[in-house]
Amino acid sequence: MITRRDVTIALLGVHALAAPLGAQTQAAKPARVAVLGAASPETGGFLVDAFMRRLRELGYVEGKDVGFDIRWARGHLEQLPELVQELLALNPDVIFTTTGNAALAVRQATTKTPIVFGGSDDPVAVGLAQSLARPGGNATGVSNLVTDASPKLLEFLLAAVPRLSRPAVLSDPSDPTTVAALKNLRTAAQSLNVDVIVFDASDPAEIESAFARMTREHAGAVLVSSNTRFFLQRRPIADLALRHRLPSIFAWRQGTESGGLMSYGRDLAEGAQRAANYVDKILKGARPGDLPIEQATRLELVINLKTAKALGLTIPQLLLLRADEVVQ
């Protein structure tokens, strides 16, 4: 015999099954992704755009699946620790940094929050990882290969300026990857029988005086080291090189697009996109220390013929054929 109580219980069961999921359990909150840029939205915004675009391709919808908290140091690297604390206070699930020095600032503040860097010149040398194959901590991401590629920059510069004997190197002594890159560069210079002259600079005023010293010491060209400060100052640096009649080579294509003679390095935006793949894996449960750091698989050589013409240089045909892109 079915009683009124049995009917009531049955109806309650039906209503429970028919009720929306949100009425039974609280809807999952969007993942919080913090973004820390060492540059500014104007100079480094394209990296964040590439990162977010890739997350959208992976199916993430902003406001539904993911939310972003963004901070920019605008070239004031001494402000990175303060910005890191602001982001950590928001309790993010993962922090994406556009550069290695930003990642290092996060790593110095926390060993728990996952960190993904879109580009680090030498993550092992600066202490972001134990090894490329097994980072072992809370950080992973993409390596720029700048330290290993620095001798190639010198080779391309010599190919463009065949009688070059005294190339200058614009270096930032505050950059932790500078020592390893300069060591490789000096070894390459010795084998190529050229005398590399290093000029240190850490701010715009020092950069300008460094170029004046290059002229006085009869440097024949300049290799611009890869770091955030020089990336931010790439246009003034390219202008100074042209004004002092010095062929220049950068580690990123943005240097050539700003008026430098040549550049050789990886696509920075591609690194940001690959970083998004790591963030996706971490949000799905992977540990950053178990995710091998990716290295650039393709480096681009870009040549600016307009700058070559302004310098009175004729770029050898073989070098032009080797270029991935020629800016007219």
LUMROFI-805656 format. One record per residue (C-alpha): residue in one letter; x, y, z. Coordinates in steps of 0.05 Angstrom, whole numbers, padded with zeros to 5 digits, always signed. Layout:
N
AXYZ
...
end
This chain:
328
M+00000+00000+00000
I+00027+00068-00021
T+00020+00121+00033
R+00019+00196+00027
R+00088+00196+00059
D+00116+00151+00004
V+00087+00197-00050
T+00118+00259-00016
I+00187+00227-00012
A+00182+00205-00085
L+00163+00275-00108
L+00220+00305-00068
G+00268+00257-00104
V+00241+00277-00172
H+00249+00351-00155
A+00320+00339-00131
L+00338+00305-00196
A+00305+00359-00238
A+00337+00417-00199
P+00394+00455-00233
L+00464+00433-00213
G+00476+00502-00183
A+00419+00491-00134
Q+00453+00428-00107
T+00526+00449-00108
Q+00559+00516-00114
A+00581+00530-00186
A+00656+00525-00198
K+00692+00592-00195
P+00733+00615-00255
A+00807+00600-00249
R+00848+00661-00229
V+00908+00674-00273
A+00955+00730-00252
V+00997+00763-00306
L+01061+00801-00290
G+01096+00841-00344
A+01164+00873-00335
A+01151+00921-00393
S+01089+00963-00407
P+01023+00950-00443
E+01049+00991-00501
T+01115+00953-00509
G+01096+00884-00482
G+01021+00881-00490
F+01028+00838-00552
L+01055+00782-00508
V+00994+00782-00463
D+00949+00786-00524
A+00983+00724-00553
F+00977+00688-00486
M+00903+00703-00478
R+00889+00686-00551
R+00919+00617-00542
L+00877+00605-00479
R+00815+00622-00519
E+00836+00572-00571
L+00841+00520-00516
G+00769+00534-00497
Y+00775+00583-00439
V+00723+00638-00436
E+00741+00700-00396
G+00692+00712-00339
K+00666+00641-00343
D+00726+00595-00341
V+00782+00643-00325
G+00795+00712-00298
F+00858+00755-00304
D+00894+00802-00257
I+00948+00841-00294
R+01005+00883-00268
W+01060+00920-00307
A+01128+00943-00280
R+01136+00991-00339
G+01210+00979-00340
H+01219+00995-00266
L+01245+00926-00247
E+01255+00947-00175
Q+01179+00949-00169
L+01171+00876-00187
P+01172+00850-00115
E+01116+00898-00095
L+01074+00878-00155
V+01085+00805-00139
Q+01057+00815-00069
E+00996+00850-00098
L+00983+00790-00143
L+00996+00738-00090
A+00946+00773-00045
L+00893+00757-00097
N+00907+00682-00088
P+00917+00664-00162
D+00917+00592-00186
V+00978+00607-00230
I+01021+00666-00248
F+01043+00679-00320
T+01103+00724-00329
T+01125+00753-00396
T+01199+00751-00377
G+01248+00711-00337
N+01265+00768-00288
A+01191+00776-00271
A+01187+00700-00259
L+01249+00705-00214
A+01215+00759-00173
V+01155+00713-00163
R+01199+00654-00147
Q+01235+00694-00093
A+01167+00709-00061
T+01134+00640-00063
T+01153+00568-00074
K+01080+00545-00076
T+01042+00585-00128
P+01054+00557-00198
I+01095+00602-00244
V+01097+00599-00320
F+01145+00644-00357
G+01137+00662-00430
G+01211+00672-00439
S+01274+00666-00397
D+01343+00674-00427
D+01373+00621-00381
P+01324+00593-00330
V+01374+00544-00299
A+01429+00596-00291
V+01384+00646-00255
G+01354+00594-00208
L+01285+00584-00237
A+01296+00510-00249
Q+01342+00453-00230
S+01345+00431-00302
L+01307+00441-00367
A+01283+00369-00369
R+01257+00370-00297
P+01250+00440-00267
G+01234+00410-00199
G+01203+00472-00166
N+01142+00515-00178
A+01164+00546-00243
T+01166+00524-00316
G+01158+00555-00384
V+01198+00573-00446
S+01273+00585-00454
N+01296+00638-00504
L+01363+00604-00519
V+01396+00673-00518
T+01458+00648-00481
D+01470+00593-00532
A+01451+00636-00592
S+01496+00696-00575
P+01555+00671-00616
K+01510+00666-00677
L+01491+00739-00670
L+01565+00755-00675
E+01573+00711-00737
F+01515+00746-00772
L+01543+00814-00754
L+01611+00795-00783
A+01576+00769-00846
A+01541+00836-00856
V+01604+00877-00841
P+01661+00834-00870
R+01719+00879-00847
L+01693+00885-00776
S+01748+00875-00725
R+01722+00911-00662
P+01649+00896-00649
A+01619+00928-00587
V+01571+00893-00540
L+01519+00935-00504
S+01510+00898-00438
D+01469+00907-00375
P+01510+00884-00315
S+01448+00879-00271
D+01420+00823-00315
P+01437+00754-00284
T+01443+00720-00352
T+01495+00770-00378
V+01555+00732-00350
A+01540+00667-00386
A+01522+00701-00451
L+01586+00743-00450
K+01628+00682-00436
N+01600+00647-00498
L+01608+00710-00539
R+01681+00720-00520
T+01696+00647-00536
A+01665+00656-00605
A+01701+00722-00616
Q+01768+00689-00602
S+01755+00635-00653
L+01734+00688-00704
N+01796+00731-00690
V+01757+00793-00669
D+01764+00837-00607
V+01697+00845-00571
I+01691+00908-00529
V+01637+00908-00474
F+01601+00972-00455
D+01558+00969-00393
A+01493+01008-00387
S+01433+01002-00340
D+01391+01064-00356
P+01377+01110-00416
A+01431+01160-00396
E+01484+01106-00391
I+01461+01077-00458
E+01473+01144-00493
S+01542+01153-00461
A+01559+01081-00479
F+01548+01096-00553
A+01593+01158-00547
R+01648+01114-00518
M+01638+01063-00574
T+01654+01118-00625
R+01715+01141-00586
E+01741+01070-00582
H+01730+01058-00656
A+01679+01003-00650
G+01654+00980-00719
A+01586+00952-00700
V+01544+00936-00638
L+01511+00873-00612
V+01454+00890-00564
S+01448+00841-00506
S+01379+00811-00492
N+01345+00839-00430
T+01282+00876-00410
R+01314+00945-00404
F+01342+00943-00474
F+01277+00915-00501
L+01241+00975-00474
Q+01294+01022-00502
R+01300+00986-00569
R+01279+01046-00611
P+01327+01096-00578
I+01382+01044-00582
A+01369+01033-00656
D+01369+01109-00667
L+01434+01117-00629
A+01467+01061-00669
L+01446+01095-00734
R+01468+01163-00710
H+01537+01136-00692
R+01540+01097-00758
L+01543+01030-00723
P+01510+00969-00754
S+01469+00935-00699
I+01441+00867-00684
F+01387+00850-00633
A+01362+00785-00602
W+01289+00800-00621
R+01256+00821-00686
Q+01226+00882-00651
G+01296+00912-00651
T+01299+00907-00727
E+01228+00934-00734
S+01250+00993-00692
G+01307+01010-00740
G+01363+00962-00722
L+01401+00930-00778
M+01389+00857-00760
S+01360+00811-00708
Y+01366+00737-00693
G+01323+00703-00641
R+01258+00668-00627
D+01188+00695-00637
L+01170+00724-00569
A+01095+00720-00582
E+01102+00646-00597
G+01134+00636-00529
A+01074+00669-00496
Q+01027+00624-00534
R+01067+00562-00513
A+01064+00587-00441
A+00988+00585-00446
N+00993+00510-00460
Y+01030+00502-00393
V+00977+00543-00356
D+00923+00498-00385
K+00960+00436-00360
I+00971+00466-00291
L+00898+00486-00284
K+00881+00414-00301
G+00925+00388-00245
A+00996+00383-00271
R+01054+00404-00227
P+01100+00456-00258
G+01162+00421-00231
D+01144+00360-00273
L+01134+00399-00338
P+01199+00404-00379
I+01220+00474-00400
E+01211+00482-00474
Q+01267+00510-00517
A+01257+00551-00579
T+01254+00506-00640
R+01261+00562-00691
L+01303+00625-00690
E+01289+00681-00740
L+01339+00723-00777
V+01309+00790-00798
I+01347+00843-00838
N+01327+00916-00847
L+01350+00939-00916
K+01327+01011-00903
T+01376+01015-00846
A+01430+00981-00887
K+01421+01034-00941
A+01424+01090-00889
L+01490+01061-00864
G+01518+01053-00935
L+01521+00978-00927
T+01510+00926-00980
I+01484+00862-00948
P+01515+00800-00981
Q+01467+00760-01024
L+01481+00696-00985
L+01460+00730-00920
L+01396+00757-00952
L+01379+00687-00976
R+01390+00661-00906
A+01343+00713-00876
D+01273+00692-00855
E+01248+00763-00868
V+01275+00825-00902
V+01247+00892-00882
Q+01247+00940-00941
end
